Amino acid sequence: MRSKKSQAVLARLKQITGTKTDASLSTALQISPQTLSSWKGRDSTPYSLCVDIARTRGISLDWLLLGEGPMLRQPHVNAPANAAETATTQESTILSLWRLLDEDDRCAIQSALEEKRRLRDLETQLSEMAATLASLGHSNKT
């Protein structure tokens, strides 16, 4: 991709990957810092890289390349719903959003998720105990 907006594309790539520096972006993209520096010097970001990132992370190419429209790709209404593909897209979307959060927000969300899981486990245990008590009550009456 060749345009004067390559710096903006690199800034959006940093946003997607949750990175702040060129060094951390090159690590996230699994390229050398020299490669990233070369892209900046040529004012060029590989289109194929942008397409791959957009596809795997559920990001809109319009947003990534042009800064237009929503960041996340909208699902196709007419496309058949494949459960595994939908789950993968959903996971990619969640991961993309996760990477945009700062560390405090990530910790807060993780704590809330852990608490939700703990409560679900307790509810399951309570249901099992209630069933056991009910069966004991029936056996004592007979």
VENJODA-V40884 format. One record per residue. RES is the residue in one small letter. PHI is phi in whole degrees, -180 to 180 (none if undefined). PSI is psi in degrees with one decimal (none if undefined). OMEGA is omega in radians with two decimals (NA if undefined). Layout:
RES:PHI:PSI:OMEGA
RES:PHI:PSI:OMEGA
This chain:
m:none:129.9:-3.08
r:-125:114.2:3.09
s:-166:165.4:3.09
k:-75:-3.4:-3.11
k:-100:13.8:-3.13
s:-60:-36.2:3.11
q:-62:-38.1:3.11
a:-67:-37.9:3.09
v:-64:-43.7:3.11
l:-63:-36.3:3.08
a:-65:-40.3:3.10
r:-69:-34.2:3.06
l:-63:-37.9:3.07
k:-64:-40.8:3.13
q:-62:-45.7:-3.12
i:-63:-42.2:-3.07
t:-86:-5.6:3.13
g:71:28.9:-3.14
t:-108:161.0:-3.11
k:-121:-25.0:-3.07
t:-115:162.1:3.08
d:-63:-38.3:-3.13
a:-63:-44.2:-3.14
s:-71:-32.3:3.08
l:-66:-44.0:3.14
s:-62:-36.9:3.07
t:-65:-46.1:-3.12
a:-63:-35.4:-3.13
l:-86:-4.5:-3.13
q:60:45.9:3.06
i:-128:164.7:3.11
s:-79:152.8:3.06
p:-58:-31.5:3.12
q:-65:-38.4:3.11
t:-63:-45.9:3.13
l:-62:-42.5:3.11
s:-61:-38.4:3.11
s:-64:-42.3:3.10
w:-59:-45.7:-3.12
k:-64:-40.5:3.14
g:-65:-36.0:3.13
r:-88:-4.7:-3.04
d:54:51.2:-3.03
s:-146:133.3:3.04
t:-123:129.2:-3.09
p:-59:125.3:3.12
y:-60:-41.2:-3.10
s:-62:-37.1:3.09
l:-64:-44.3:3.14
c:-62:-42.5:3.13
v:-63:-45.4:-3.14
d:-61:-45.6:-3.14
i:-65:-43.9:3.13
a:-61:-43.0:-3.11
r:-66:-48.0:-3.05
t:-73:-25.8:-3.08
r:-107:3.2:3.11
g:70:30.9:-3.10
i:-97:143.5:3.09
s:-75:129.9:3.08
l:-65:-34.9:3.09
d:-58:-42.8:3.13
w:-70:-47.6:-3.08
l:-63:-47.4:-3.05
l:-85:-35.5:-3.02
l:-114:-14.8:-3.07
g:75:22.1:-3.09
e:-113:145.3:3.07
g:77:-173.5:-3.12
p:-72:151.4:3.14
m:-66:-42.3:-3.07
l:-88:140.3:3.14
r:-69:137.8:3.11
q:-83:137.1:3.12
p:-66:148.3:3.09
h:-75:126.9:-3.10
v:-68:-39.2:-3.07
n:-87:-5.8:-3.10
a:-74:139.1:3.09
p:-65:140.3:-3.09
a:-85:109.3:3.05
n:-99:121.1:-3.02
a:-59:-43.9:-3.12
a:-66:-42.0:3.14
e:-67:-40.3:3.12
t:-63:-43.4:3.13
a:-63:-42.3:3.14
t:-64:-42.9:3.11
t:-64:-42.7:3.13
q:-63:-43.9:3.12
e:-63:-40.4:3.11
s:-64:-40.9:3.12
t:-64:-45.8:3.13
i:-62:-42.8:3.13
l:-63:-40.6:3.10
s:-62:-44.8:3.12
l:-66:-39.0:3.12
w:-58:-43.6:-3.09
r:-68:-18.3:3.11
l:-82:-14.0:-3.09
l:-82:153.0:3.01
d:-83:171.1:-3.02
e:-61:-39.1:3.13
d:-62:-43.2:3.12
d:-66:-39.7:3.11
r:-61:-43.7:3.13
c:-63:-41.6:3.14
a:-63:-43.0:3.13
i:-67:-41.8:3.12
q:-62:-42.0:3.11
s:-62:-43.0:3.13
a:-63:-41.2:3.11
l:-65:-42.1:3.11
e:-64:-40.1:3.10
e:-65:-41.3:3.10
k:-60:-44.4:3.13
r:-65:-41.2:3.11
r:-62:-43.7:3.12
l:-64:-40.2:3.11
r:-63:-42.0:3.11
d:-63:-42.1:3.11
l:-65:-39.6:3.10
e:-63:-39.4:3.10
t:-64:-45.5:3.12
q:-63:-40.6:3.12
l:-63:-42.2:3.11
s:-63:-42.5:3.12
e:-64:-41.5:3.11
m:-65:-41.3:3.13
a:-63:-39.5:3.11
a:-66:-40.8:3.12
t:-64:-44.4:3.11
l:-63:-40.8:3.14
a:-64:-42.4:3.13
s:-69:-33.9:3.08
l:-67:-39.9:3.11
g:-62:-39.9:3.13
h:-69:-38.2:-3.11
s:-73:-29.6:3.09
n:-73:-28.2:-3.11
k:-78:-23.6:-3.12
t:-96:none:NA
